[in-house]
């Protein structure tokens, strides 16, 4: 009889408690703040995040740009919107590395032991990476302006372009959150994050028109999310048809977060 009575409190103790939405938001903000402070205290994380896109800008502007022709536009005005999309996509992969580092250091286990929402830890991580992406995108716009890029479609469309890029980057962060929780170490997380992203970025309209690609590759490049996002950002900053690419970008973003956010939370919950 005593054995049965002793087990009841234990079961009650481990039973998950449903927290109100306000508590989830507060927990997420606390985790985001913790991650932002960590980034600020390790400036090499920001240096790595900013050097890579700057190198791509300089490389394609001054090395390859002379041999890449895009009809109807100045190449630098074509390039920078694509680089903005590439920047937020590559920036999203840091979610995988950051979570994997926290797991290897036992920090995730500490979070699991606290009375906080499971989704709050992952939301806080993705929000912090979104804030970092905002900083890096601002830097890319400054670098782009220095090498000749200009917004030709007004202030409001320019802001909309940045928001579209950040939306895609944030939604992709949930993919990399799942990856970061599924691999054994940060090195594996970095590799697992970049392997699927590189072909998506380079087989897209980020650097050149997909019309120059073989027909079989064009069929893939036309429909994948990086191309849709790059085309949307380009149309918003330079003018042109936007509706189809914008709707596809929103659809890709919402579908990504709808599928991968629950999977990442479940992975986090199950350890």
Residue pairs with C-beta under 8 A, 6 or more apart in sequence:
17 115
19 27
19 116
19 117
23 116
23 117
24 117
24 119
24 120
24 123
25 120
27 116
27 117
27 120
27 121
27 124
28 117
28 119
28 120
28 121
28 123
28 124
28 127
29 124
29 127
30 120
30 124
31 111
31 120
31 121
31 123
31 124
31 125
31 128
32 123
32 124
32 125
32 127
32 128
32 131
33 124
33 128
34 124
34 128
35 98
35 124
35 125
35 128
35 129
36 128
36 131
36 132
39 45
39 46
39 128
39 132
45 94
46 132
46 135
46 136
49 91
49 94
49 132
49 136
50 136
50 139
52 90
53 83
53 86
53 87
53 90
53 136
53 139
53 140
53 143
54 139
54 140
54 143
56 83
56 86
57 79
57 80
57 83
57 140
57 143
57 144
57 147
58 147
60 68
60 79
60 83
60 207
61 75
61 76
61 79
61 147
61 148
62 147
64 207
65 75
65 76
65 79
68 75
68 207
68 208
69 75
70 78
70 208
70 209
71 209
73 238
74 148
76 144
76 147
76 148
76 149
77 149
77 150
77 152
77 237
77 238
78 234
78 238
79 144
79 149
79 207
80 140
80 141
80 144
80 149
80 237
81 161
81 230
81 233
81 234
81 236
81 237
81 238
82 204
82 205
82 206
82 207
82 230
82 233
82 234
83 140
83 144
83 206
84 137
84 140
84 141
84 161
84 162
84 165
84 233
85 165
85 168
85 206
85 226
85 229
85 230
85 233
86 201
86 206
86 226
87 133
87 136
87 137
87 140
87 165
88 133
88 136
88 137
88 165
88 166
88 168
88 169
88 172
89 168
89 169
89 172
89 197
89 200
89 201
89 226
90 194
90 197
90 201
91 129
91 132
91 133
91 136
91 169
92 129
92 133
92 169
92 170
92 172
92 173
92 175
92 176
93 176
93 190
93 193
93 194
93 197
94 129
94 132
94 176
95 125
95 126
95 129
95 173
95 174
95 176
95 177
95 180
96 176
96 177
96 179
96 180
96 183
96 189
96 190
96 192
96 193
97 180
97 186
97 189
97 190
97 193
98 125
98 129
98 180
99 108
99 122
99 125
99 177
99 180
99 181
99 189
100 180
100 181
100 183
100 185
100 186
100 188
100 189
101 186
102 108
102 111
103 109
103 180
103 181
104 185
104 186
108 121
108 181
108 268
111 121
112 118
112 268
112 271
118 265
118 268
118 269
119 261
119 265
121 268
122 174
122 177
122 261
122 264
122 265
122 268
125 173
125 177
126 170
126 173
126 174
126 177
129 170
129 173
130 166
130 169
130 170
130 173
133 166
133 169
133 170
134 166
137 162
137 165
137 166
141 149
141 162
151 157
151 158
151 237
152 237
152 238
152 239
153 235
153 236
153 237
153 238
153 239
157 236
157 237
158 236
158 237
160 236
161 232
161 233
161 236
161 237
162 233
164 229
164 232
164 233
164 236
164 246
164 249
165 229
165 233
167 249
167 250
167 253
168 225
168 229
168 249
168 252
168 253
170 257
171 252
171 253
171 254
171 256
171 257
172 256
174 256
174 257
174 260
174 261
174 264
175 256
175 260
176 189
176 193
177 260
177 261
177 264
178 260
178 263
178 264
178 267
179 189
179 192
179 193
180 189
180 193
181 264
181 267
181 268
182 267
183 189
183 192
200 224
200 225
200 226
201 226
203 213
203 217
203 220
203 221
203 224
204 210
204 221
204 224
204 226
204 227
204 230
205 221
205 226
205 227
205 230
205 231
205 234
206 226
206 227
206 230
210 217
210 218
210 221
210 222
210 227
211 218
213 221
221 227
223 248
225 248
225 249
225 252
225 253
225 256
228 245
228 248
228 249
228 252
229 245
229 249
229 252
231 245
232 242
232 245
232 246
232 249
234 240
235 241
235 242
235 245
235 246
236 242
